[in-house]
Amino acid sequence: MWYINMMTIDDVKIHTPLEVIRLNKLAEACKNAESNDFKALWYKKMIDLANEYGLMDYVMRKLVH
């Protein structure tokens, strides 16, 4: 018998690395912060994490604008 392989949603999903997801969430928290103190806090945490992950180039090109 011939079986047709059906693609599921999980087959076509793009798997984003956990490090990038974390950096994106920090960038969103920084963007949504209402006071400058919290913006500075989230920005500092994002930069520290980017240095730890070695993704500083991604942060500067994609997240900081």
mmCIF file as Biopython writes it, N, C-alpha, C and O atoms, coordinates in Angstrom:
data_model
#
loop_
_atom_site.group_PDB
_atom_site.id
_atom_site.type_symbol
_atom_site.label_atom_id
_atom_site.label_alt_id
_atom_site.label_comp_id
_atom_site.label_asym_id
_atom_site.label_entity_id
_atom_site.label_seq_id
_atom_site.pdbx_PDB_ins_code
_atom_site.Cartn_x
_atom_site.Cartn_y
_atom_site.Cartn_z
_atom_site.occupancy
_atom_site.B_iso_or_equiv
_atom_site.auth_seq_id
_atom_site.auth_asym_id
_atom_site.pdbx_PDB_model_num
ATOM 1   N N  . MET A ? 1  ? 0.829  -1.180 0.000  1.0 0.0 1  A 1 
ATOM 2   C CA . MET A ? 1  ? 0.000  0.000  0.000  1.0 0.0 1  A 1 
ATOM 3   C C  . MET A ? 1  ? 0.871  1.241  0.000  1.0 0.0 1  A 1 
ATOM 4   O O  . MET A ? 1  ? 1.984  1.264  0.524  1.0 0.0 1  A 1 
ATOM 5   N N  . TRP A ? 2  ? 0.325  2.239  -0.595 1.0 0.0 2  A 1 
ATOM 6   C CA . TRP A ? 2  ? 1.000  3.530  -0.627 1.0 0.0 2  A 1 
ATOM 7   C C  . TRP A ? 2  ? 0.482  4.398  0.504  1.0 0.0 2  A 1 
ATOM 8   O O  . TRP A ? 2  ? -0.725 4.542  0.699  1.0 0.0 2  A 1 
ATOM 9   N N  . TYR A ? 3  ? 1.395  4.957  1.226  1.0 0.0 3  A 1 
ATOM 10  C CA . TYR A ? 3  ? 1.014  5.856  2.305  1.0 0.0 3  A 1 
ATOM 11  C C  . TYR A ? 3  ? 1.448  7.256  1.937  1.0 0.0 3  A 1 
ATOM 12  O O  . TYR A ? 3  ? 2.571  7.474  1.480  1.0 0.0 3  A 1 
ATOM 13  N N  . ILE A ? 4  ? 0.570  8.183  2.133  1.0 0.0 4  A 1 
ATOM 14  C CA . ILE A ? 4  ? 0.888  9.587  1.874  1.0 0.0 4  A 1 
ATOM 15  C C  . ILE A ? 4  ? 1.356  10.206 3.189  1.0 0.0 4  A 1 
ATOM 16  O O  . ILE A ? 4  ? 0.658  10.154 4.201  1.0 0.0 4  A 1 
ATOM 17  N N  . ASN A ? 5  ? 2.518  10.774 3.151  1.0 0.0 5  A 1 
ATOM 18  C CA . ASN A ? 5  ? 3.035  11.441 4.344  1.0 0.0 5  A 1 
ATOM 19  C C  . ASN A ? 5  ? 2.423  12.823 4.431  1.0 0.0 5  A 1 
ATOM 20  O O  . ASN A ? 5  ? 2.679  13.685 3.590  1.0 0.0 5  A 1 
ATOM 21  N N  . MET A ? 6  ? 1.632  13.020 5.431  1.0 0.0 6  A 1 
ATOM 22  C CA . MET A ? 6  ? 1.012  14.322 5.639  1.0 0.0 6  A 1 
ATOM 23  C C  . MET A ? 6  ? 1.927  15.159 6.530  1.0 0.0 6  A 1 
ATOM 24  O O  . MET A ? 6  ? 2.440  14.681 7.541  1.0 0.0 6  A 1 
ATOM 25  N N  . MET A ? 7  ? 2.118  16.401 6.138  1.0 0.0 7  A 1 
ATOM 26  C CA . MET A ? 7  ? 2.915  17.302 6.964  1.0 0.0 7  A 1 
ATOM 27  C C  . MET A ? 7  ? 2.015  17.899 8.041  1.0 0.0 7  A 1 
ATOM 28  O O  . MET A ? 7  ? 0.867  18.261 7.784  1.0 0.0 7  A 1 
ATOM 29  N N  . THR A ? 8  ? 2.545  17.992 9.217  1.0 0.0 8  A 1 
ATOM 30  C CA . THR A ? 8  ? 1.802  18.592 10.315 1.0 0.0 8  A 1 
ATOM 31  C C  . THR A ? 8  ? 2.368  19.979 10.596 1.0 0.0 8  A 1 
ATOM 32  O O  . THR A ? 8  ? 3.376  20.381 10.015 1.0 0.0 8  A 1 
ATOM 33  N N  . ILE A ? 9  ? 1.723  20.683 11.470 1.0 0.0 9  A 1 
ATOM 34  C CA . ILE A ? 9  ? 2.177  22.020 11.849 1.0 0.0 9  A 1 
ATOM 35  C C  . ILE A ? 9  ? 3.581  21.964 12.436 1.0 0.0 9  A 1 
ATOM 36  O O  . ILE A ? 9  ? 4.404  22.838 12.166 1.0 0.0 9  A 1 
ATOM 37  N N  . ASP A ? 10 ? 3.857  20.941 13.237 1.0 0.0 10 A 1 
ATOM 38  C CA . ASP A ? 10 ? 5.179  20.810 13.861 1.0 0.0 10 A 1 
ATOM 39  C C  . ASP A ? 10 ? 6.276  20.587 12.824 1.0 0.0 10 A 1 
ATOM 40  O O  . ASP A ? 10 ? 7.430  20.943 13.060 1.0 0.0 10 A 1 
ATOM 41  N N  . ASP A ? 11 ? 5.929  20.006 11.686 1.0 0.0 11 A 1 
ATOM 42  C CA . ASP A ? 11 ? 6.926  19.769 10.645 1.0 0.0 11 A 1 
ATOM 43  C C  . ASP A ? 11 ? 7.390  21.058 9.979  1.0 0.0 11 A 1 
ATOM 44  O O  . ASP A ? 11 ? 8.541  21.159 9.554  1.0 0.0 11 A 1 
ATOM 45  N N  . VAL A ? 12 ? 6.508  22.033 9.888  1.0 0.0 12 A 1 
ATOM 46  C CA . VAL A ? 12 ? 6.854  23.256 9.172  1.0 0.0 12 A 1 
ATOM 47  C C  . VAL A ? 12 ? 7.198  24.414 10.096 1.0 0.0 12 A 1 
ATOM 48  O O  . VAL A ? 12 ? 7.572  25.488 9.623  1.0 0.0 12 A 1 
ATOM 49  N N  . LYS A ? 13 ? 7.077  24.216 11.397 1.0 0.0 13 A 1 
ATOM 50  C CA . LYS A ? 13 ? 7.408  25.256 12.359 1.0 0.0 13 A 1 
ATOM 51  C C  . LYS A ? 13 ? 8.900  25.551 12.337 1.0 0.0 13 A 1 
ATOM 52  O O  . LYS A ? 13 ? 9.722  24.640 12.246 1.0 0.0 13 A 1 
ATOM 53  N N  . ILE A ? 14 ? 9.232  26.804 12.421 1.0 0.0 14 A 1 
ATOM 54  C CA . ILE A ? 14 ? 10.635 27.196 12.533 1.0 0.0 14 A 1 
ATOM 55  C C  . ILE A ? 14 ? 10.995 27.163 14.005 1.0 0.0 14 A 1 
ATOM 56  O O  . ILE A ? 14 ? 10.340 27.801 14.829 1.0 0.0 14 A 1 
ATOM 57  N N  . HIS A ? 15 ? 12.022 26.427 14.326 1.0 0.0 15 A 1 
ATOM 58  C CA . HIS A ? 15 ? 12.424 26.295 15.720 1.0 0.0 15 A 1 
ATOM 59  C C  . HIS A ? 15 ? 13.441 27.377 16.061 1.0 0.0 15 A 1 
ATOM 60  O O  . HIS A ? 15 ? 14.581 27.341 15.598 1.0 0.0 15 A 1 
ATOM 61  N N  . THR A ? 16 ? 13.020 28.327 16.865 1.0 0.0 16 A 1 
ATOM 62  C CA . THR A ? 16 ? 13.863 29.426 17.289 1.0 0.0 16 A 1 
ATOM 63  C C  . THR A ? 16 ? 14.645 28.989 18.519 1.0 0.0 16 A 1 
ATOM 64  O O  . THR A ? 16 ? 14.067 28.452 19.464 1.0 0.0 16 A 1 
ATOM 65  N N  . PRO A ? 17 ? 15.958 29.213 18.515 1.0 0.0 17 A 1 
ATOM 66  C CA . PRO A ? 17 ? 16.757 28.821 19.686 1.0 0.0 17 A 1 
ATOM 67  C C  . PRO A ? 17 ? 16.287 29.529 20.957 1.0 0.0 17 A 1 
ATOM 68  O O  . PRO A ? 17 ? 15.800 30.658 20.907 1.0 0.0 17 A 1 
ATOM 69  N N  . LEU A ? 18 ? 16.437 28.863 22.071 1.0 0.0 18 A 1 
ATOM 70  C CA . LEU A ? 18 ? 16.001 29.397 23.350 1.0 0.0 18 A 1 
ATOM 71  C C  . LEU A ? 18 ? 16.704 30.716 23.683 1.0 0.0 18 A 1 
ATOM 72  O O  . LEU A ? 18 ? 16.097 31.609 24.273 1.0 0.0 18 A 1 
ATOM 73  N N  . GLU A ? 19 ? 17.967 30.839 23.312 1.0 0.0 19 A 1 
ATOM 74  C CA . GLU A ? 19 ? 18.714 32.073 23.593 1.0 0.0 19 A 1 
ATOM 75  C C  . GLU A ? 19 ? 18.079 33.261 22.888 1.0 0.0 19 A 1 
ATOM 76  O O  . GLU A ? 19 ? 17.957 34.338 23.471 1.0 0.0 19 A 1 
ATOM 77  N N  . VAL A ? 20 ? 17.672 33.071 21.635 1.0 0.0 20 A 1 
ATOM 78  C CA . VAL A ? 20 ? 17.061 34.154 20.861 1.0 0.0 20 A 1 
ATOM 79  C C  . VAL A ? 20 ? 15.694 34.509 21.437 1.0 0.0 20 A 1 
ATOM 80  O O  . VAL A ? 20 ? 15.328 35.684 21.485 1.0 0.0 20 A 1 
ATOM 81  N N  . ILE A ? 21 ? 14.942 33.510 21.873 1.0 0.0 21 A 1 
ATOM 82  C CA . ILE A ? 21 ? 13.636 33.770 22.488 1.0 0.0 21 A 1 
ATOM 83  C C  . ILE A ? 21 ? 13.810 34.614 23.745 1.0 0.0 21 A 1 
ATOM 84  O O  . ILE A ? 21 ? 13.060 35.564 23.967 1.0 0.0 21 A 1 
ATOM 85  N N  . ARG A ? 22 ? 14.792 34.269 24.562 1.0 0.0 22 A 1 
ATOM 86  C CA . ARG A ? 22 ? 15.041 35.033 25.796 1.0 0.0 22 A 1 
ATOM 87  C C  . ARG A ? 22 ? 15.437 36.474 25.488 1.0 0.0 22 A 1 
ATOM 88  O O  . ARG A ? 22 ? 14.961 37.405 26.136 1.0 0.0 22 A 1 
ATOM 89  N N  . LEU A ? 23 ? 16.305 36.654 24.501 1.0 0.0 23 A 1 
ATOM 90  C CA . LEU A ? 23 ? 16.720 38.018 24.140 1.0 0.0 23 A 1 
ATOM 91  C C  . LEU A ? 23 ? 15.543 38.816 23.587 1.0 0.0 23 A 1 
ATOM 92  O O  . LEU A ? 23 ? 15.420 40.006 23.878 1.0 0.0 23 A 1 
ATOM 93  N N  . ASN A ? 24 ? 14.687 38.191 22.806 1.0 0.0 24 A 1 
ATOM 94  C CA . ASN A ? 24 ? 13.513 38.881 22.265 1.0 0.0 24 A 1 
ATOM 95  C C  . ASN A ? 24 ? 12.567 39.308 23.382 1.0 0.0 24 A 1 
ATOM 96  O O  . ASN A ? 24 ? 11.993 40.396 23.328 1.0 0.0 24 A 1 
ATOM 97  N N  . LYS A ? 25 ? 12.405 38.462 24.388 1.0 0.0 25 A 1 
ATOM 98  C CA . LYS A ? 25 ? 11.529 38.815 25.513 1.0 0.0 25 A 1 
ATOM 99  C C  . LYS A ? 25 ? 12.114 39.971 26.323 1.0 0.0 25 A 1 
ATOM 100 O O  . LYS A ? 25 ? 11.373 40.837 26.789 1.0 0.0 25 A 1 
ATOM 101 N N  . LEU A ? 26 ? 13.415 39.992 26.492 1.0 0.0 26 A 1 
ATOM 102 C CA . LEU A ? 26 ? 14.041 41.120 27.200 1.0 0.0 26 A 1 
ATOM 103 C C  . LEU A ? 26 ? 13.899 42.411 26.395 1.0 0.0 26 A 1 
ATOM 104 O O  . LEU A ? 26 ? 13.671 43.476 26.969 1.0 0.0 26 A 1 
ATOM 105 N N  . ALA A ? 27 ? 14.031 42.324 25.078 1.0 0.0 27 A 1 
ATOM 106 C CA . ALA A ? 27 ? 13.863 43.511 24.241 1.0 0.0 27 A 1 
ATOM 107 C C  . ALA A ? 27 ? 12.430 44.026 24.327 1.0 0.0 27 A 1 
ATOM 108 O O  . ALA A ? 27 ? 12.199 45.235 24.353 1.0 0.0 27 A 1 
ATOM 109 N N  . GLU A ? 28 ? 11.476 43.111 24.371 1.0 0.0 28 A 1 
ATOM 110 C CA . GLU A ? 28 ? 10.074 43.517 24.490 1.0 0.0 28 A 1 
ATOM 111 C C  . GLU A ? 28 ? 9.806  44.152 25.853 1.0 0.0 28 A 1 
ATOM 112 O O  . GLU A ? 28 ? 9.071  45.134 25.950 1.0 0.0 28 A 1 
ATOM 113 N N  . ALA A ? 29 ? 10.400 43.593 26.896 1.0 0.0 29 A 1 
ATOM 114 C CA . ALA A ? 29 ? 10.240 44.171 28.234 1.0 0.0 29 A 1 
ATOM 115 C C  . ALA A ? 29 ? 10.841 45.569 28.284 1.0 0.0 29 A 1 
ATOM 116 O O  . ALA A ? 29 ? 10.285 46.465 28.917 1.0 0.0 29 A 1 
ATOM 117 N N  . CYS A ? 30 ? 11.961 45.752 27.625 1.0 0.0 30 A 1 
ATOM 118 C CA . CYS A ? 30 ? 12.600 47.064 27.574 1.0 0.0 30 A 1 
ATOM 119 C C  . CYS A ? 30 ? 11.715 48.057 26.816 1.0 0.0 30 A 1 
ATOM 120 O O  . CYS A ? 30 ? 11.566 49.209 27.224 1.0 0.0 30 A 1 
ATOM 121 N N  . LYS A ? 31 ? 11.140 47.601 25.725 1.0 0.0 31 A 1 
ATOM 122 C CA . LYS A ? 31 ? 10.284 48.463 24.907 1.0 0.0 31 A 1 
ATOM 123 C C  . LYS A ? 31 ? 9.028  48.873 25.664 1.0 0.0 31 A 1 
ATOM 124 O O  . LYS A ? 31 ? 8.568  50.008 25.538 1.0 0.0 31 A 1 
ATOM 125 N N  . ASN A ? 32 ? 8.474  47.957 26.449 1.0 0.0 32 A 1 
ATOM 126 C CA . ASN A ? 32 ? 7.217  48.228 27.152 1.0 0.0 32 A 1 
ATOM 127 C C  . ASN A ? 32 ? 7.399  48.903 28.501 1.0 0.0 32 A 1 
ATOM 128 O O  . ASN A ? 32 ? 6.410  49.278 29.130 1.0 0.0 32 A 1 
ATOM 129 N N  . ALA A ? 33 ? 8.631  49.069 28.965 1.0 0.0 33 A 1 
ATOM 130 C CA . ALA A ? 33 ? 8.879  49.711 30.259 1.0 0.0 33 A 1 
ATOM 131 C C  . ALA A ? 33 ? 8.461  51.176 30.196 1.0 0.0 33 A 1 
ATOM 132 O O  . ALA A ? 33 ? 8.681  51.859 29.196 1.0 0.0 33 A 1 
ATOM 133 N N  . GLU A ? 34 ? 7.862  51.635 31.269 1.0 0.0 34 A 1 
ATOM 134 C CA . GLU A ? 34 ? 7.346  53.002 31.279 1.0 0.0 34 A 1 
ATOM 135 C C  . GLU A ? 34 ? 8.327  54.005 31.871 1.0 0.0 34 A 1 
ATOM 136 O O  . GLU A ? 34 ? 8.301  55.178 31.498 1.0 0.0 34 A 1 
ATOM 137 N N  . SER A ? 35 ? 9.184  53.575 32.778 1.0 0.0 35 A 1 
ATOM 138 C CA . SER A ? 35 ? 10.139 54.520 33.362 1.0 0.0 35 A 1 
ATOM 139 C C  . SER A ? 35 ? 11.535 54.259 32.784 1.0 0.0 35 A 1 
ATOM 140 O O  . SER A ? 35 ? 11.858 53.148 32.364 1.0 0.0 35 A 1 
ATOM 141 N N  . ASN A ? 36 ? 12.327 55.292 32.777 1.0 0.0 36 A 1 
ATOM 142 C CA . ASN A ? 36 ? 13.686 55.173 32.245 1.0 0.0 36 A 1 
ATOM 143 C C  . ASN A ? 36 ? 14.548 54.233 33.077 1.0 0.0 36 A 1 
ATOM 144 O O  . ASN A ? 36 ? 15.460 53.592 32.556 1.0 0.0 36 A 1 
ATOM 145 N N  . ASP A ? 37 ? 14.256 54.153 34.372 1.0 0.0 37 A 1 
ATOM 146 C CA . ASP A ? 37 ? 15.018 53.245 35.230 1.0 0.0 37 A 1 
ATOM 147 C C  . ASP A ? 37 ? 14.807 51.790 34.818 1.0 0.0 37 A 1 
ATOM 148 O O  . ASP A ? 37 ? 15.757 51.011 34.755 1.0 0.0 37 A 1 
ATOM 149 N N  . PHE A ? 38 ? 13.562 51.433 34.540 1.0 0.0 38 A 1 
ATOM 150 C CA . PHE A ? 38 ? 13.290 50.064 34.121 1.0 0.0 38 A 1 
ATOM 151 C C  . PHE A ? 38 ? 13.786 49.789 32.707 1.0 0.0 38 A 1 
ATOM 152 O O  . PHE A ? 38 ? 14.219 48.677 32.406 1.0 0.0 38 A 1 
ATOM 153 N N  . LYS A ? 39 ? 13.727 50.801 31.835 1.0 0.0 39 A 1 
ATOM 154 C CA . LYS A ? 39 ? 14.295 50.628 30.487 1.0 0.0 39 A 1 
ATOM 155 C C  . LYS A ? 39 ? 15.787 50.327 30.582 1.0 0.0 39 A 1 
ATOM 156 O O  . LYS A ? 39 ? 16.298 49.449 29.886 1.0 0.0 39 A 1 
ATOM 157 N N  . ALA A ? 40 ? 16.481 51.066 31.452 1.0 0.0 40 A 1 
ATOM 158 C CA . ALA A ? 40 ? 17.916 50.839 31.634 1.0 0.0 40 A 1 
ATOM 159 C C  . ALA A ? 40 ? 18.189 49.460 32.228 1.0 0.0 40 A 1 
ATOM 160 O O  . ALA A ? 40 ? 19.150 48.795 31.841 1.0 0.0 40 A 1 
ATOM 161 N N  . LEU A ? 41 ? 17.347 49.033 33.165 1.0 0.0 41 A 1 
ATOM 162 C CA . LEU A ? 41 ? 17.498 47.714 33.782 1.0 0.0 41 A 1 
ATOM 163 C C  . LEU A ? 41 ? 17.367 46.607 32.739 1.0 0.0 41 A 1 
ATOM 164 O O  . LEU A ? 41 ? 18.225 45.728 32.661 1.0 0.0 41 A 1 
ATOM 165 N N  . TRP A ? 42 ? 16.302 46.641 31.937 1.0 0.0 42 A 1 
ATOM 166 C CA . TRP A ? 42 ? 16.084 45.590 30.940 1.0 0.0 42 A 1 
ATOM 167 C C  . TRP A ? 42 ? 17.135 45.636 29.846 1.0 0.0 42 A 1 
ATOM 168 O O  . TRP A ? 42 ? 17.565 44.594 29.352 1.0 0.0 42 A 1 
ATOM 169 N N  . TYR A ? 43 ? 17.555 46.848 29.462 1.0 0.0 43 A 1 
ATOM 170 C CA . TYR A ? 43 ? 18.599 46.972 28.446 1.0 0.0 43 A 1 
ATOM 171 C C  . TYR A ? 43 ? 19.909 46.372 28.946 1.0 0.0 43 A 1 
ATOM 172 O O  . TYR A ? 43 ? 20.587 45.655 28.210 1.0 0.0 43 A 1 
ATOM 173 N N  . LYS A ? 44 ? 20.264 46.663 30.189 1.0 0.0 44 A 1 
ATOM 174 C CA . LYS A ? 44 ? 21.499 46.119 30.770 1.0 0.0 44 A 1 
ATOM 175 C C  . LYS A ? 44 ? 21.452 44.595 30.837 1.0 0.0 44 A 1 
ATOM 176 O O  . LYS A ? 44 ? 22.433 43.928 30.512 1.0 0.0 44 A 1 
ATOM 177 N N  . LYS A ? 45 ? 20.314 44.044 31.259 1.0 0.0 45 A 1 
ATOM 178 C CA . LYS A ? 45 ? 20.174 42.587 31.325 1.0 0.0 45 A 1 
ATOM 179 C C  . LYS A ? 45 ? 20.263 41.966 29.929 1.0 0.0 45 A 1 
ATOM 180 O O  . LYS A ? 45 ? 20.859 40.903 29.760 1.0 0.0 45 A 1 
ATOM 181 N N  . MET A ? 46 ? 19.671 42.629 28.926 1.0 0.0 46 A 1 
ATOM 182 C CA . MET A ? 46 ? 19.719 42.123 27.559 1.0 0.0 46 A 1 
ATOM 183 C C  . MET A ? 46 ? 21.149 42.127 27.028 1.0 0.0 46 A 1 
ATOM 184 O O  . MET A ? 46 ? 21.570 41.164 26.387 1.0 0.0 46 A 1 
ATOM 185 N N  . ILE A ? 47 ? 21.890 43.180 27.281 1.0 0.0 47 A 1 
ATOM 186 C CA . ILE A ? 47 ? 23.275 43.276 26.820 1.0 0.0 47 A 1 
ATOM 187 C C  . ILE A ? 47 ? 24.151 42.243 27.522 1.0 0.0 47 A 1 
ATOM 188 O O  . ILE A ? 47 ? 24.987 41.606 26.881 1.0 0.0 47 A 1 
ATOM 189 N N  . ASP A ? 48 ? 23.971 42.070 28.821 1.0 0.0 48 A 1 
ATOM 190 C CA . ASP A ? 48 ? 24.743 41.062 29.563 1.0 0.0 48 A 1 
ATOM 191 C C  . ASP A ? 48 ? 24.472 39.652 29.039 1.0 0.0 48 A 1 
ATOM 192 O O  . ASP A ? 48 ? 25.397 38.857 28.871 1.0 0.0 48 A 1 
ATOM 193 N N  . LEU A ? 49 ? 23.203 39.350 28.782 1.0 0.0 49 A 1 
ATOM 194 C CA . LEU A ? 49 ? 22.841 38.027 28.276 1.0 0.0 49 A 1 
ATOM 195 C C  . LEU A ? 49 ? 23.371 37.828 26.852 1.0 0.0 49 A 1 
ATOM 196 O O  . LEU A ? 49 ? 23.800 36.730 26.497 1.0 0.0 49 A 1 
ATOM 197 N N  . ALA A ? 50 ? 23.340 38.876 26.045 1.0 0.0 50 A 1 
ATOM 198 C CA . ALA A ? 50 ? 23.863 38.779 24.676 1.0 0.0 50 A 1 
ATOM 199 C C  . ALA A ? 50 ? 25.364 38.499 24.699 1.0 0.0 50 A 1 
ATOM 200 O O  . ALA A ? 50 ? 25.860 37.707 23.898 1.0 0.0 50 A 1 
ATOM 201 N N  . ASN A ? 51 ? 26.079 39.137 25.601 1.0 0.0 51 A 1 
ATOM 202 C CA . ASN A ? 51 ? 27.515 38.869 25.729 1.0 0.0 51 A 1 
ATOM 203 C C  . ASN A ? 51 ? 27.763 37.438 26.189 1.0 0.0 51 A 1 
ATOM 204 O O  . ASN A ? 51 ? 28.689 36.780 25.715 1.0 0.0 51 A 1 
ATOM 205 N N  . GLU A ? 52 ? 26.936 36.960 27.111 1.0 0.0 52 A 1 
ATOM 206 C CA . GLU A ? 52 ? 27.089 35.595 27.612 1.0 0.0 52 A 1 
ATOM 207 C C  . GLU A ? 52 ? 26.830 34.570 26.502 1.0 0.0 52 A 1 
ATOM 208 O O  . GLU A ? 52 ? 27.535 33.566 26.405 1.0 0.0 52 A 1 
ATOM 209 N N  . TYR A ? 53 ? 25.820 34.825 25.670 1.0 0.0 53 A 1 
ATOM 210 C CA . TYR A ? 53 ? 25.472 33.902 24.587 1.0 0.0 53 A 1 
ATOM 211 C C  . TYR A ? 53 ? 26.311 34.108 23.330 1.0 0.0 53 A 1 
ATOM 212 O O  . TYR A ? 53 ? 26.292 33.266 22.432 1.0 0.0 53 A 1 
ATOM 213 N N  . GLY A ? 54 ? 27.045 35.213 23.255 1.0 0.0 54 A 1 
ATOM 214 C CA . GLY A ? 54 ? 27.819 35.510 22.051 1.0 0.0 54 A 1 
ATOM 215 C C  . GLY A ? 54 ? 26.936 35.980 20.903 1.0 0.0 54 A 1 
ATOM 216 O O  . GLY A ? 54 ? 27.258 35.760 19.735 1.0 0.0 54 A 1 
ATOM 217 N N  . LEU A ? 55 ? 25.826 36.625 21.234 1.0 0.0 55 A 1 
ATOM 218 C CA . LEU A ? 55 ? 24.876 37.085 20.222 1.0 0.0 55 A 1 
ATOM 219 C C  . LEU A ? 55 ? 24.758 38.607 20.203 1.0 0.0 55 A 1 
ATOM 220 O O  . LEU A ? 55 ? 23.691 39.152 19.919 1.0 0.0 55 A 1 
ATOM 221 N N  . MET A ? 56 ? 25.845 39.276 20.504 1.0 0.0 56 A 1 
ATOM 222 C CA . MET A ? 56 ? 25.823 40.733 20.547 1.0 0.0 56 A 1 
ATOM 223 C C  . MET A ? 56 ? 25.491 41.324 19.179 1.0 0.0 56 A 1 
ATOM 224 O O  . MET A ? 56 ? 24.792 42.334 19.091 1.0 0.0 56 A 1 
ATOM 225 N N  . ASP A ? 57 ? 25.986 40.701 18.119 1.0 0.0 57 A 1 
ATOM 226 C CA . ASP A ? 57 ? 25.718 41.192 16.768 1.0 0.0 57 A 1 
ATOM 227 C C  . ASP A ? 57 ? 24.218 41.117 16.462 1.0 0.0 57 A 1 
ATOM 228 O O  . ASP A ? 57 ? 23.656 42.049 15.888 1.0 0.0 57 A 1 
ATOM 229 N N  . TYR A ? 58 ? 23.569 40.011 16.844 1.0 0.0 58 A 1 
ATOM 230 C CA . TYR A ? 58 ? 22.123 39.859 16.637 1.0 0.0 58 A 1 
ATOM 231 C C  . TYR A ? 58 ? 21.363 40.950 17.381 1.0 0.0 58 A 1 
ATOM 232 O O  . TYR A ? 58 ? 20.435 41.548 16.836 1.0 0.0 58 A 1 
ATOM 233 N N  . VAL A ? 59 ? 21.752 41.205 18.612 1.0 0.0 59 A 1 
ATOM 234 C CA . VAL A ? 59 ? 21.053 42.205 19.418 1.0 0.0 59 A 1 
ATOM 235 C C  . VAL A ? 59 ? 21.182 43.592 18.793 1.0 0.0 59 A 1 
ATOM 236 O O  . VAL A ? 59 ? 20.198 44.324 18.691 1.0 0.0 59 A 1 
ATOM 237 N N  . MET A ? 60 ? 22.379 43.948 18.382 1.0 0.0 60 A 1 
ATOM 238 C CA . MET A ? 60 ? 22.594 45.279 17.835 1.0 0.0 60 A 1 
ATOM 239 C C  . MET A ? 60 ? 21.928 45.451 16.456 1.0 0.0 60 A 1 
ATOM 240 O O  . MET A ? 60 ? 21.469 46.544 16.125 1.0 0.0 60 A 1 
ATOM 241 N N  . ARG A ? 61 ? 21.877 44.398 15.671 1.0 0.0 61 A 1 
ATOM 242 C CA . ARG A ? 61 ? 21.284 44.517 14.331 1.0 0.0 61 A 1 
ATOM 243 C C  . ARG A ? 61 ? 19.762 44.377 14.340 1.0 0.0 61 A 1 
ATOM 244 O O  . ARG A ? 61 ? 19.075 45.073 13.592 1.0 0.0 61 A 1 
ATOM 245 N N  . LYS A ? 62 ? 19.232 43.491 15.173 1.0 0.0 62 A 1 
ATOM 246 C CA . LYS A ? 62 ? 17.809 43.181 15.103 1.0 0.0 62 A 1 
ATOM 247 C C  . LYS A ? 62 ? 16.974 43.794 16.215 1.0 0.0 62 A 1 
ATOM 248 O O  . LYS A ? 62 ? 15.823 44.164 15.982 1.0 0.0 62 A 1 
ATOM 249 N N  . LEU A ? 63 ? 17.523 43.911 17.417 1.0 0.0 63 A 1 
ATOM 250 C CA . LEU A ? 63 ? 16.698 44.309 18.544 1.0 0.0 63 A 1 
ATOM 251 C C  . LEU A ? 63 ? 16.848 45.772 18.926 1.0 0.0 63 A 1 
ATOM 252 O O  . LEU A ? 63 ? 15.874 46.406 19.331 1.0 0.0 63 A 1 
ATOM 253 N N  . VAL A ? 64 ? 18.040 46.310 18.806 1.0 0.0 64 A 1 
ATOM 254 C CA . VAL A ? 64 ? 18.267 47.704 19.163 1.0 0.0 64 A 1 
ATOM 255 C C  . VAL A ? 64 ? 18.109 48.541 17.895 1.0 0.0 64 A 1 
ATOM 256 O O  . VAL A ? 64 ? 18.822 48.348 16.911 1.0 0.0 64 A 1 
ATOM 257 N N  . HIS A ? 65 ? 17.179 49.457 17.940 1.0 0.0 65 A 1 
ATOM 258 C CA . HIS A ? 65 ? 16.981 50.315 16.763 1.0 0.0 65 A 1 
ATOM 259 C C  . HIS A ? 65 ? 16.683 51.722 17.147 1.0 0.0 65 A 1 
ATOM 260 O O  . HIS A ? 65 ? 16.490 52.571 16.277 1.0 0.0 65 A 1 
#
